[in-house]
Amino acid sequence: MVSSEHWNVHTAWSLAGVGTSIVLELKAPPQQSAASKKKSRSTARVAFDIGATDGFSEAIPAKYVFVSHGHVDHVGGLFAHARAHAVSFGGQAPTYFVPAQLLPQIEKCRDAMSSLDAVCATSADENDGSLRGKSLIKMNLVSVEDGDEVQLKGIQYGSKTSFYARAVQVDHAGHPTLGYVLGSRTAGGLKPEYRQLNGARIRELVKSGVSIKGDPVERVEFGYTGDTCARGLVKRQAAPTEEGLCSDGLPPIDQMFSAQVLFCELTFLDSNEDELAQQKADERGHLHVNHLESIFGSHDLLASRAESVSGSIVFYHLSAKYRPARRALDFIAEGLPKQLLLNRRIFVAVASMLSPDEAEDGAFTDLIHKDGCIELERYVKWKDSLDSP
């Protein structure tokens, strides 16, 4: 299973032009009771995009959804999700973070869907408490722009760790699009010089105004690129103003590439395609496998390192023209910068790419995690074992 420090990837289903939704589930703290764990599993989820996918039902508990852009394969399940969440969770309205330029269109769509949802053949008696004539589509829509930070209220890990998300500008061929980072902040504990003091002395210091706790610890746990071409992901050369920096001193795009887990779109996979095919990918606002070297190289992720592998990358949004899954994986294994395989654990979201024969091949499907991802190195070793005498 793909995971960060506090989150597991629950479901990763993505097929270019058809549907994309990545669902994360908060891990349960070790000391949490069995009853609390059960409750946590049913509520503590968030989603990146909400297309109409095979994993839609797993996204229903998500109380926060980060919408990258307005193409139907990424928002096709938006209103169904709002209704299903309200029905399943006592009328609660999920919160959807959307690119600011798209808010008016999404509001119009919501109003139209709500009107349709409320249509009934006869008028409801206003005094009978009936839901007839009322829409069950409930949504909190929040517009965000590049660099905006939002707090994920109501989601915590234990008593000290809270979560935030930040919008990151990318480039989807002119369509208003954002990527996102998901981070955690853990309250600082007592400073070393105060750890041996008793409670009474600590209280005295607090009353006198002494700062006894260290700074919060911030971690960037997930990055999500949305749909984008290479221009949207390469390291920005111009020095940002202080206003454009995150709390850790990094511009938002750099923070995305420092994440423990990066979900990176990868639509076109054949490294042997000519320049025209690569140009077409760029014009459509998508990534070609041959673009990865310039992108990850700009973030210094292709340099040789002596230390062990750190962090994971999950490639998603594969085009169906590279089906079946094994063919797509072969293309990626061939075209991926080799140093990236040495520096990061590489996963591919393949649940949407399986052929009927692959779905029945237990030896192959055993390689695929429950979240729909397969580790590329493990796949390559498995394939090599089939070819060896």
C-alpha positions in Angstrom: 0.0 0.0 0.0 1.2 3.5 -0.9 1.3 5.7 2.2 2.8 8.8 3.9 3.4 9.3 7.5 -0.3 9.8 8.4 -2.2 8.7 5.3 -2.8 5.6 3.3 -3.8 5.7 -0.4 -7.2 3.9 -0.2 -8.1 4.0 -3.9 -6.3 5.2 -7.0 -8.4 4.9 -10.1 -7.5 6.9 -13.2 -7.9 6.6 -16.9 -7.2 9.6 -19.2 -10.4 11.1 -20.6 -12.6 8.6 -18.6 -12.3 9.3 -14.9 -9.8 10.1 -12.1 -10.2 10.0 -8.4 -7.5 9.5 -5.7 -8.8 8.7 -2.2 -6.7 9.0 0.9 -7.6 7.5 4.3 -6.2 8.8 7.6 -4.2 6.2 9.5 -5.5 5.4 13.0 -3.1 6.4 15.9 -1.5 3.3 17.6 -3.2 4.0 20.9 -6.7 4.5 19.4 -9.5 2.2 20.6 -11.0 -0.4 18.2 -14.3 1.5 18.2 -12.6 4.8 17.3 -10.6 3.1 14.6 -13.8 1.8 13.0 -15.3 5.3 13.1 -12.1 6.9 11.7 -12.1 4.5 8.7 -15.7 5.6 7.8 -15.1 9.3 8.0 -11.4 10.4 7.8 -11.0 10.4 4.0 -10.1 13.1 1.4 -10.1 12.9 -2.3 -8.2 14.5 -5.2 -10.7 14.9 -8.0 -14.0 13.1 -8.2 -14.5 11.6 -11.6 -17.1 8.9 -12.3 -14.8 5.9 -11.6 -14.9 2.3 -10.5 -13.8 3.5 -7.1 -16.5 6.1 -6.6 -18.1 4.3 -3.7 -14.8 4.5 -1.8 -14.8 8.3 -2.2 -18.3 8.8 -0.6 -17.0 9.3 2.9 -14.5 12.0 1.8 -15.4 15.2 3.6 -12.9 17.2 1.6 -12.4 17.0 -2.2 -9.7 18.9 -4.0 -10.8 19.6 -7.6 -8.0 20.2 -10.0 -10.0 21.4 -13.0 -13.3 21.2 -14.7 -13.0 18.5 -17.3 -15.7 15.9 -16.9 -13.4 13.0 -16.3 -12.3 14.8 -13.1 -15.6 16.2 -11.9 -18.1 13.8 -13.4 -19.0 12.4 -10.0 -19.1 15.8 -8.2 -22.8 16.1 -7.6 -23.4 12.4 -7.1 -20.7 12.5 -4.4 -22.3 15.5 -2.7 -25.7 13.7 -2.6 -24.3 10.3 -1.6 -22.3 11.9 1.2 -25.2 13.8 2.6 -27.4 10.7 2.5 -24.8 8.6 4.1 -23.6 11.0 6.8 -26.6 12.6 8.3 -27.0 15.4 5.8 -23.5 16.7 6.1 -22.2 18.8 3.2 -18.7 17.9 1.9 -16.3 20.7 1.2 -14.9 21.1 -2.4 -11.9 23.2 -3.1 -12.1 24.4 -6.7 -10.0 26.8 -8.9 -11.4 30.2 -8.4 -12.1 30.8 -12.2 -14.3 27.7 -12.3 -16.5 28.6 -9.2 -19.3 30.4 -11.2 -19.7 27.5 -13.6 -19.7 24.9 -10.9 -22.3 26.9 -8.9 -24.5 27.0 -12.0 -24.1 23.3 -12.5 -25.0 22.7 -8.8 -28.1 24.8 -9.1 -29.2 23.0 -12.2 -28.6 19.6 -10.7 -30.3 20.6 -7.4 -33.4 21.7 -9.4 -33.5 18.4 -11.2 -32.9 16.5 -8.0 -35.9 18.3 -6.4 -38.4 17.7 -9.2 -41.5 15.7 -8.1 -44.8 14.9 -9.8 -47.0 16.4 -7.1 -46.6 19.2 -4.6 -45.5 18.1 -1.2 -47.5 19.0 1.8 -45.3 21.6 3.5 -46.5 20.4 6.9 -45.7 16.7 6.6 -42.0 17.1 6.9 -41.5 15.3 3.6 -38.2 15.6 1.6 -40.2 15.6 -1.6 -39.5 18.7 -3.6 -36.2 19.3 -1.9 -32.7 18.5 -3.2 -30.3 16.4 -1.2 -27.3 17.8 -3.0 -25.4 19.7 -0.3 -22.0 21.3 -1.0 -19.6 23.8 0.5 -17.7 25.3 -2.4 -14.5 27.1 -1.6 -12.5 28.9 -4.4 -8.7 28.7 -4.2 -5.8 30.2 -6.1 -2.1 29.4 -6.4 -0.5 29.4 -3.0 -3.7 29.5 -1.0 -3.6 27.4 2.2 -6.7 25.8 3.7 -7.1 24.0 7.0 -8.8 20.6 7.1 -10.9 21.2 10.1 -12.3 18.2 11.9 -9.5 15.9 10.8 -6.7 15.2 13.3 -4.2 12.5 14.0 -4.2 12.1 17.8 -4.4 15.4 19.7 -1.4 17.2 18.3 -1.4 16.7 14.5 -3.6 18.8 12.2 -3.7 18.9 8.4 -3.7 21.6 5.7 -3.7 21.7 1.9 -2.2 24.2 -0.5 -3.1 25.0 -4.1 -0.3 24.9 -6.7 -0.5 26.5 -10.1 0.1 24.0 -13.0 -0.5 24.3 -16.8 -3.2 22.3 -18.5 -3.1 24.1 -21.9 -5.1 27.1 -20.8 -7.8 25.4 -18.8 -7.9 26.8 -15.2 -6.1 24.0 -13.3 -4.5 23.6 -9.9 -2.4 20.9 -8.3 -2.4 20.4 -4.5 -0.1 19.5 -1.6 -1.4 17.9 1.6 0.6 18.5 4.7 0.6 18.0 8.4 1.6 20.1 11.4 2.4 18.5 14.7 2.5 20.7 17.8 5.9 21.1 19.3 6.6 19.4 22.6 8.5 20.8 25.5 11.8 22.3 24.7 14.7 20.1 25.9 15.7 22.5 28.7 12.2 22.2 30.3 11.6 18.4 30.0 12.9 17.6 33.5 10.7 20.1 35.3 7.7 19.1 37.3 4.2 20.3 36.5 4.1 23.0 39.1 7.2 24.6 37.7 6.0 24.3 34.2 2.8 26.1 35.1 4.8 28.9 36.8 6.8 29.4 33.6 3.7 29.5 31.4 2.0 32.1 33.7 5.2 34.2 33.5 5.0 34.2 29.7 7.9 31.9 29.0 7.6 30.0 25.7 8.2 26.4 26.8 7.3 24.6 23.6 9.2 24.1 20.4 8.0 25.1 16.9 5.4 22.9 15.2 6.9 20.2 12.9 5.6 20.5 9.4 5.6 17.7 6.8 4.5 17.7 3.2 2.9 14.3 2.9 1.2 14.3 -0.6 1.6 16.2 -3.8 -1.0 15.9 -6.6 -0.2 17.4 -10.0 -3.7 17.4 -11.6 -3.6 17.4 -15.4 -0.6 19.4 -16.6 2.1 19.7 -19.2 5.8 19.9 -18.4 5.7 23.7 -18.2 3.5 23.5 -15.1 5.9 21.3 -13.2 9.5 22.4 -13.9 11.2 24.3 -11.1 10.4 28.0 -11.4 13.5 30.0 -12.2 12.4 33.4 -11.2 12.9 34.1 -7.5 9.5 34.3 -5.7 8.6 37.1 -3.4 8.3 36.4 0.3 4.5 36.3 -0.1 4.9 33.4 -2.6 6.8 31.2 -0.1 5.3 28.5 2.0 6.0 28.3 5.8 8.9 26.0 5.1 10.5 28.6 2.8 9.7 26.8 -0.4 7.6 28.0 -3.4 4.4 25.8 -3.7 5.7 23.9 -6.7 9.0 23.0 -4.9 7.0 21.9 -1.9 5.0 19.6 -4.1 8.2 17.8 -5.3 9.4 17.5 -1.7 6.3 15.5 -0.7 6.6 12.0 0.8 4.3 10.8 -1.9 3.8 12.6 -5.3 1.0 11.7 -7.6 2.2 12.7 -11.0 0.1 12.6 -14.2 1.6 10.6 -17.1 -0.7 10.3 -20.1 1.7 9.4 -23.0 4.1 6.5 -22.4 6.0 5.5 -25.5 9.5 6.9 -25.3 10.1 6.0 -29.0 7.4 8.3 -30.3 8.7 11.2 -32.4 8.9 14.9 -31.5 5.5 15.5 -33.1 3.8 13.1 -30.7 5.6 14.8 -27.7 4.5 18.2 -29.0 0.9 17.0 -29.3 1.0 15.9 -25.6 2.3 19.3 -24.6 -0.4 21.1 -26.6 -3.1 19.0 -24.9 -1.7 19.9 -21.5 -0.4 16.5 -20.6 2.9 14.8 -19.8 4.9 12.5 -22.1 7.3 10.0 -20.5 10.1 11.8 -22.3 9.3 15.0 -20.4 10.1 13.4 -17.0 13.8 13.9 -17.2 13.6 17.7 -17.6 10.9 18.0 -14.9 12.5 15.8 -12.2 16.0 17.0 -13.1 14.9 20.6 -12.5 14.0 19.7 -9.0 17.3 17.9 -8.4 15.7 14.5 -8.1 17.9 12.8 -10.7 21.3 13.4 -9.0 23.2 10.4 -7.8 22.8 9.9 -4.1 24.5 7.7 -1.6 21.6 7.6 0.8 18.8 5.2 0.6 15.6 5.7 -1.4 13.4 8.4 0.0 9.8 9.1 -0.9 7.4 7.6 -3.5 6.0 8.7 -6.9 2.8 7.4 -8.3 2.1 7.8 -12.0 -1.5 8.0 -12.9 -3.8 9.2 -15.8 -2.5 6.7 -18.3 -4.1 6.7 -21.8 -6.2 3.7 -22.7 -4.3 3.4 -26.0 -1.4 1.8 -24.0 -3.6 -1.0 -22.7 -3.3 -3.7 -21.3 -1.7 -2.9 -18.0 1.5 -4.9 -18.7 2.1 -3.1 -22.0 1.7 0.2 -20.2 4.1 -0.8 -17.5 6.7 -2.0 -20.0 6.6 1.4 -21.7 7.1 3.2 -18.4 9.9 0.9 -17.3 11.7 1.6 -20.6 11.1 5.4 -20.7 11.5 6.4 -17.1 14.8 8.1 -16.2 16.8 5.3 -14.5 18.1 7.5 -11.7 14.6 8.2 -10.7 14.1 4.5 -10.0 17.1 4.6 -7.8 16.1 7.8 -5.9 12.4 7.1 -5.4 10.0 4.2 -5.1 7.9 4.2 -8.3 4.3 3.1 -8.4 1.8 3.1 -11.2 -2.0 3.3 -10.9 -3.1 0.4 -13.1 -6.5 -0.7 -11.8 -8.1 1.0 -14.8 -5.8 -0.6 -17.4 -6.4 -4.3 -16.7 -7.5 -6.5 -19.6 -10.0 -9.4 -18.9 -7.1 -11.8 -19.2 -4.9 -9.8 -16.8 -7.7 -9.6 -14.3 -7.9 -13.4 -14.2 -4.1 -13.8 -13.9 -3.6 -14.3 -10.2 0.2 -14.1 -10.5 -0.1 -10.7 -12.0 -3.0 -9.3 -9.9 -1.1 -10.4 -6.7 1.4 -7.7 -7.6 -1.3 -5.0 -7.5 -2.0 -3.4 -4.1 -5.5 -3.0 -2.8 -5.3 0.7 -3.6 -4.9 -0.1 -7.4 -1.2 0.6 -7.6 1.7 -1.6 -8.6 5.3 -1.0 -7.6 7.3 -0.8 -10.9 10.5 -2.4 -9.6 8.5 -5.4 -8.3 6.8 -5.8 -11.6 10.1 -5.7 -13.5 11.6 -8.3 -11.3 8.5 -10.5 -11.7 8.6 -10.2 -15.4 12.3 -11.0 -15.6 11.6 -14.1 -13.5 9.2 -15.3 -16.2 11.8 -14.8 -18.9 14.6 -16.6 -17.0 15.1 -20.3 -17.7 
